[in-house]
Amino acid sequence: MPLLWLGWLGLSVVLAPRSLGAHWRGAVITAAGFLAVAYPWLHYITDHFTFGATWEQWTIIARNRQTMGQVLDAWRASGAGAAATILWRQIWLTWLGFGVLPDGTYRELGYRGGGMLDDVTATLFVIGIAMSIPWWRRVRESFVLYWWFATAVAGGVATIDAPAIVRLVGILPAMALLAALPLDKLLRAGAGSRARTAIAAVLVAVLVASAGWVNWQTYFVAFANAPFLDTESALARRIERLPPGSTAFLLGRDSSMTFFYDLFRFNYPDRRLQDVPDPAHFLPLHQPVTFPLALILGPTQVTLTRHLRTLYPHTEVTDDIFTPENRLRFRELRLKPEDVAAQTGLHLTVYDGANAVAVQMTGDPFAGHLDIPNTGTRLHWQGRIYWPTDRPVTLTVRADTPTEIRVAGEFVVRANAATPADVALSLPRGWQPITITEPATGERALSMAIKSPGLTRVVFAWDLNPNPVQEGLTAVYEEAGQPALRAIDPQLNAFADYPMSQPGNEPMVRMPFAAAWTGALLIGTPGTYKFDARGIGTYSVRLDDVGLVGAASGPSVTNPAERVSYAERTLTAGIHKLEAHWACPGEVSTVPPAQGQYRLFQMYWAPPDGKRELIPPSSLVPSVPAEAAG
């Protein structure tokens, strides 16, 4: 809006130089006031004039929805007639949007499904424009007309399709003033006698009351009782209903559905919102949870519900249904902190002097005191640790008793009070098996830290999981033909997107890249399994060295289509070799893309005795045993 104000000032200079010359002091004061008000706003949205992520978010619509680009393309391809047709269509569409556009095209602007204004105000507004046109040379009187015209062109005509409220919100004061002109004229016409004054006042009161009544019914009655037409408002309402102090995570990427982009305009001082661009690595949770926790699953993630309820059995599920189409927009799952606590730490087996099991439990291996029987002589911890990086790091272990730690089944670390251990390790990112063996003592001290140049990350109980079974597939991501990242991906549920997530919470890789997964599919129930894969880009999946599903990339590199492929396979119980490849399309564009551009690759199945879902981690094995491979 400050830019539109600046445009109006320039237009005033052109249309009324003599008037400006007579009032140059006021013009200077106005310009100075404009700069004083606009500078903090410009300083913020331009990322301190570095034009980074915030600038991209504020200008994303302007950069990607310009009518002028279409007009120029049509001019070059088909001549002036085709260009004029596009321009006229947008002029007419913008003009109709102020009052009479049908079929809900302007749902973003008017909740009643029509134009921006109610019928009474729209009529007064058109009359007001007609009244102000003869004043176009008189700057003081035509100020509002210029204001409306500049905003309508920049926020309506120059943008593709029906203009959005974020581009036209600054026009509202001008429309209100233009609609008030006929009322003012009516009151002036009634001056002169009591009867005429009374009649004029009654007419104005009836018109204002009618407009107020229509707007009250539209916005505070009908709209309040209607379902939200847009996902952003539904998400905002869902967040508002969370208990104070809650944290909400949005898993995956569904079109432009991100907390950062959709809800960055809202202020939730007592709630924490975070996008999860890598949902496969999010579960089991490996962060402290002492607060109400909600997970928001978009349509691509809803089949994670069964897996989540397996991990956290007391999870409460609520669906947001778009009523007119009976379509699921997203699903909210509220987790219980006690369920999350049961999935943190390691499984502990306490052995007595005869090497018999004295007790088994889930606990925190870094706790100073353990509630175990006095007969216990040896502690054996078992489970998994979430390894945060595939880069070379140093694992530092401090222990006050002779302690042996085995990571990933092969790396052994020994430490005691006299000799702390510092061991160089390089492991794929993801869940890695870990065991800890130590003598049972009353009070104990054990600590672990993962160190890399310039960073030390202390390992806590929430970085651990008591399930000792390694799950998922071995993944290698490549950029420019070179390995860029190694990981143990719990699922084939991979995303890459334009950088819309908050700094420090980005996906593992950025486009373009290629990924390959190897491992095995673990079949518990023999029978016929239905598979389907969905992806943007080129992908293929082989099972037992035979092609299962696959699809080639579409013709468009900047906006490729999602492709789905299906297969059925009768499988025996046991291990089946699995390989998957995914190639993200090349450079998205030399121009930053519009919101909603993202890439995904997912693999679903429907077992003989179950429903369709993302293949769960418990059915994937990172490596194929030699006997199965043979």
N, C-alpha and C positions, 0 to 999 in steps of 0.2 A: 503493500500500500504506500509506503513512503516514495517509492519509485513513481507511482501514479500521481501522487501529489506533485512531484518534481516535473512530471510531464505536463500537468495542468499549468504550472507556473510558466513553463516554456511556451505553451500555447497562448497564454495570456499576453506574453511579450509580443508574439506575432500578431495577434488580433487587435490589441489595444495599446500601441506604443505611447500614444499621447496620455492615456489614462495612467499608465505605469510611470511615465515621466513625472506626472503630477503627484504621484504617491510613492516615489522611489524609496523614501525612508521606511514606509510600511512594508514594501517589498523586501528590503534588506532585513528588517526585523523578522519577517515571516521566514525568509530563507535561513537566517541564523537559528530561529526556533526549530525549524525543520531538521537542521543538522544536529542540534543538541538532542532532539528526541530520537532521531534515526540512528545516530552513531552507535549507541550501545547495542541496538538490535542488529545492525549490520556487523558489528564486531563479533557478535555471537554466531550468527548464521554463516559467516564466512570463515569460521574457525580461526579467529584473530587474523583475518585476511590472508590465510593460507589456502582457503578453498578446498577443505578436506571433506571428511565424511558428513558433517552436519550440513555443509553447503550442498552436497549431492542430494541429501534427503529433502531439503527445502526447495530445490530447483528441479527435482526429478520429473515432475509433470511438465514443467515448462520446456525441458530439454527433449521430451519424448512424445509430446502430443501437439505439435505445431501444425496448424492448418496451412501456414505459409509454405512449409516444406511440400505438402501435397499439391498446393497450387503451382509451385515452381516445377515439380516433377511432371504434372499434367501439361503445363505449358510446353516443356521441352518435348514431351512424348506426342501430344495431340493438338497442340496449338492453344490460342487464346480462348477459344470457345469452351474447351474442356476445363481450363483453369477458372474461367468465369462461373461455370456451373458449380464447381466446388465452393468457390467463395460465396456465391449467392445462397447456396444451401446452408452454409454456416451462418450467414447474416440472418436468414429467415428463421433458422432454428433458434438462434440466440434471442431474436425479437419475440418469437412465440413463447419462449420460456418464461417471460415475465407474467403470463397470465393464462394462456389457453392451450398449452401443449398437452395433448392427451396421452393415454396409454402408459402412464407412469415413467415416461422418459426422464423426467426431472425428479426422480425419487430422492436424489442427493440434496435437492434444493427445497422441495416442498413435501412434507410428510403426507399431504393429502393426495399424492400421486399425480398432481398436475403441475402447473407452473409455480413460479416463485411466490406470486401474490394471490390473495384471495380475490374473489370476483369483484367485491366492492372496491378494494384498494387498487386493483388492476385498472378498473375503469377510471378512477380518479387520477391514477398515475399517467395514463395515456392522455387524458385531458390536460394534465399539468405540463406534459411535454409539448403539446400543441400550443399551449399558452406561452411557453418560454421561448419557442423558436424565434418569434420576432425580436427577441432581446439579444440575439446571438452576438451583435456587435458591442453590446454594453457589458463590460467585464463584470461589474458588480452584480447585475441582474442575471447574467448568463453563467455565473460561476457554477451553480448546481448542474446546469445542463452539460457543461464541459466535463465536470466530475463524472456524471453518469455515462457520457459518451466514451470517455477515455477508458473507464473501467469495463464497460460492455465490450469494447473492441479488444482490449488486452486480455480480459478474463473470459470472453465468450467467443467472439468472432475468430480470434486468432488461435483458438484451441480446437482440437478435434472433438466432434460430437457435442453432447450437452455439457455446458461448462459446469465444473464442480464448485461447491460452496467455498472451498479453500482458495479459489481464484476470484470469486465474486463477492466475498464477505464485505469488502470495502465499499460496495455499491449501495448497501442498505440505507445509510443516512441520506444519500442523494435521492433514492426512491421515495423515502418517507417525505422529504421536503417537496418533491415534485407532486406527490399525491396530496399534499396539504395546500398547494396553490389554488385548486378549485374551491376548496373550503374557505380559504381566505377571501377569494373573489366573491363567493356567495355572501359572506358576512359583510363585506364592503358594499355589495349591492343592496343589502337590506338596511343600510343606514339612511336616515332621513325621517322615518316615522316609527312609532312604537309597533304598529302592526307589522310593517315590513321587517323590522328588526326581530320581532318575535318569530315570524314565519321562517326567516333565514336561520335563526338560532336553533329552531326545532329541526329544520332540515339537516343542518350540520350535525346536531346531536344524534339524529336517527342514523345518518351515514356512519359516524364514528362508532356508535353503539353496534351497528350491524357488522362493521369490520371487526370490532373487538369480540363480538359473540362468535363469529365464524372462526376467528383465530383461536379463541378459547376452546371451542369444541374440537378444532383440528389438533392442536398441539397438547392440550392438557386433558382431553377426554379420549378422543379416538386414538391418538398416537400413544398415550399412556397405556391403553389397553391392547395395543396391537403388538405383534411380535416384531423384533428388530429385523429390518431388511438387510442390514449389513453386519458382517462378522465382527468388525471393529467395535461397534456399540455393544453387541452381545458379549464380546470378550470383556469390555470395560465393566458392564453390569455384573458379570460373573466375578471379576476381581473385587468389586465393591462389596460383594456378599461374603467374601472370605473374612474370617476372624482377624482382628487387628494383630499385627505382628506376624502375619502369614508370609510364606514364601511360595511363589508360583513359578513353575517351570513349563515352558512351551516346547514340546518335543517335536523335532523334525521341521520340515519346510513344506508348507502347502500353499502354493502360489505366493501371494505377498503376505501370508499370515506369519507375522513375527511380532513379538512384544515390542521390540525396539522400533519397528516401523509403524505398526498399527497404534500403539499406545504411548508413543513417546510424547504425544501432546498432553497426556493426562498426568496428574500429579498424585502419587500414592505415597505420602511420607511414611505411613505405618505399614507398608507392604513392600516386599522385594520381588521384582519381576526379572526373570532371566530366560533368554532363549537358549535352547539346547540344539546346536547345529549337528551334533553327532549322537543321535539317540541310541545307537547300538552300544556306545561306550558309557552311557549314562547309568545303566543298570548292571548289577545292583548299585544302589547309591553308595558313593564313596566320599561323603562329606558329612560334617556334623549336623544332626537334626534334633533340635530341642524345641521346635516351634511347629505350629500347624503348617502342614505341607500339602500343596495341591499340584497335581500334574495335569496339564492341558494337552490332550492328544488331538491332533488334526486328523482328517480322513485317512491320511496315509499311515497313521500310527494306531488307529483304534484296535487293531487286532493284537496289540501288545497287552491288552487287558488281561487275558488269561495268564500270561507270563507274570504280569505284575501281581495278580492275585495269588499266584503260586508263591511268590516271594513275600508278599505282604497280605496275608489272608483277610484282614479286617478292613480292607480298602473299600471306601464308599464311592459308588459310581453314579454320576449324573450326566445325562445327555442333553445337549442343546440342539433341538430339532427346528429346522426352518419349516414352519407349519405349511405355507402354501404348497411346497413341493415335497413335504414329508422327508426332507433331506437332513442327514446328520452333518452339522457344521463342525462341531468339536465335542469332545467328551472330557469331563472333569473327574479326576480321581483324587480323593482326599485320603492321604496316608496317615496311619497312626504312628507317632514317634516310637512306641514300644515295639511295633512290628519292624521298624527300621533298625532299632537297637538289636533285635534278635538276629539281624543279618550283618552285623558288624563284629569285628574281632575274629578270633580263631577258635577252632574246636580244640578243647583241651582234654587230654587223657592223663590222669594221675595214676602212676604205678606205685605199688608198695614194695617192701623189701624183697618179697618173693616174686617180683615182676608180674604180679597180678593187677588187674584194673581195679583201682580203688574208687574212682569216680570219673564221670564224663560230663562235660559242660561246655558252654560257649563263654569265652571271657576275653579280657583285655590283656594281651601279653606284656603291656607296658605299665600295668598297675603295680603299685608298690606293695600291696598286700592282697593275697588271694585267700578266699575262704575255702580251704581244702582240708581233708582229714589229716590228723597228726601222723597217721601211718604212711602217708605219701613220702616217697623218696626220689621220684623222678617225674618230671613234667615233659609231656610231648604235645606240642602245639602243631596243628595242621590246618591248612586252608589255602587261601590265595591272597596275593598282594597286588594292588593296582599299580603297575609300572607306568609312570607318567610320560616317558619319553623314550624314543629309540636311539637317542644320542649317547655316546660314551659318558658314563658318570662314575662317581666313586660312592660305594656303599660304606658308610661309617657305622660301626656297631660298638656300643659301650655296654659292658655287663660286669656285675660284681661277682659273678660265679662263672665257672667254666661253661660256656654256652656254644652250641653248634647250630648254625643256621644254614639251611640248604634252600637255594632259590632256583626256580625253573628246573628242578630235578638234577642239576649237575654242578652248580656253583656252590662251593662249601665255604662258609665263613666261620672262623673260630675266634672267640674273644673271651677274655677274663679280666679281672680287676687289674692285673699287672700289664696285660697286653691288649689294648683296644685294637680293633681291626679296621683297616681301610683297604677295600678291595675294588679294583676297576671292573666294571661290568658294562656290557652293551647288549640290551635285550629289546625285543619288539615291544611297542607300546601295547598295554592291555593287561588283563589278569594273568598273573604268573603263579604257579604253585610255590608254596613256601612251607617249610617245617622248621620248628625250633625245638631243640632238646636241651634241657638244663636240669640241674638238681633242684629238688624241692626244698625251699628254705622259708623261714617265717617272713622276713622282710627281704625284698629283692629290688634290684634296679636294672632295667634294660631299656636301651634307647637305640633307635636307628634313624639315619638321615641319608638322603640321596643328594649328592653334591655334584654340581657342574660348575664351570667357570662363571663366577658372579652370582651363583644362586645356591642356596641350601634349603632343601625341603625336608622337614622333619616328618617321619612316618608316625601316624596316629592309628588308633583302633579303627576309625572309620575308613582307613585305606585298606582294610583287611576284610575278608569274607570267609566264614567258616566252611563253605563248600570246597572240598579239596580237588574236585574234578575240574580239569582244564576243559573249557568249552570254546566253541567258535571255530573260525578258519584262519589260517595264516595268510596275511595280506601283504602285498608289496605294491606301493604306489610309485609311479614314475612320472617325471617331468622332463620333457625334451629327451626322452629315451634313456634317462639315467634314474636309478633308484632314488626316491626322495623321502620315503617313509616306510618303515616296517611296523606291522601291528598284528595283534591277535584280535580280529573283529568278531564280537560275539554273534552277530547276525549279518546277513546280506541285506543291509538297510542303510545304504550309503547316500550321502548328500554332498553337493557342492553348490555354492551360490555366489551371487554378486555380494560383496562385503556389506551386509546390512546388520550384522551382529555387532554387539558392543566390543570394544577393544579388549583383548584377552579372552574372548569367548568365540573365536572364529572356528570354522570347520578345520579338519585336519589338513586338507589340501585345497588349493584354488584351481579354477579352470585356467588352461586346459591340462588334462593329465590322463593317465591310463592306470588301471588297477587290475591286479590278478589275485585270485583267492585259490588256495589249495587246501585240501584236507579230506574229510570224509563225512558222509551222512550216516547217522546212527539210526537204524530201523529197529524199533521194539516190537511192533505188531506187523506181521507179514500181511501182504494184501496189495490192493491197487491204490496207488497214491495219485492225486491230481496235483499238478504243479502249474503255477503261472508266475511269470516275471514281468515287471514293468520297468521301463527305463527310458531315459532321454540320452540318446547317443547310440553307439554300437555296443551290443553285449551278446555274450554266448555263455551257455552253461552245459557242461558235460558230466554225465553220471556213469560211472563204470566205463569210462573211455568212449562213451557213445553220446552223441549230441542229444541234449534234452530240450532246451528252449534257446531262442536267440532272435535278434532283430538287428537290422542295419540302421544307421543314422539317417534321419530325414534329409531332404534337400536344403533346408535352411540351417545355417550355422548359428545365426544370431538368435533365432527363436525356434528351435527344433521341436517337433511334436513328441509327445510321450507314446511309446509303442509297447504293446502288450502281446505276449506269446503264451501259448498253453501246451500242456503235454500230460499224458498219463503213463504210469509205469508200474508194473507189478513187481514188487520187491520182496525179497526174503529178509528174515530177521538178521541183523548183524551190521557190519561195516560195509559201506559202498563208497568208493572213491568219488570225490566231487571236485570239479574245477570250474571256475567262473572268471570271465574276463569282461572288463568294461572300459570303453574308451570314450572319454568326454569329448565333445566336439572341440574344434580348434578355438582360436581366440574368439571370445564372445563378440567383441566389436572394438573398434578404436575409440568409440564414443561410449561413455558409461551407459549401461543398459537401464531400461525402465524397471520399476519394482515388479517382482513376480518372476524374473528370469532366474531359473535355478535348474540344476540337474539332479536326477535321482536314479538309483538302481535298487530294486527290491526283489526278493525271492519269497514267494508264498507256497504253501502246500495245504492240502486237505487230506489228512490221514483217513484210512478206512473207517475209523470209529470216531472221527472228530470233524470240527468245522475248519473253514479256511482261515489261515493265520500266517503271519510272518514265521518262517521256520525258526523255532525257538532255539536258544543257545544250547540247551541240553541235548539237542539232536544233531549238533555239529561237533566235529572232532578236528583239532588243528593239524594233526599229522596222521598219515595212514600207516598202520602197523605193517611190517614187512610181509607177514603171511597174507594179509588182505590185499596188499599191492600186487603180490605175485599171483 
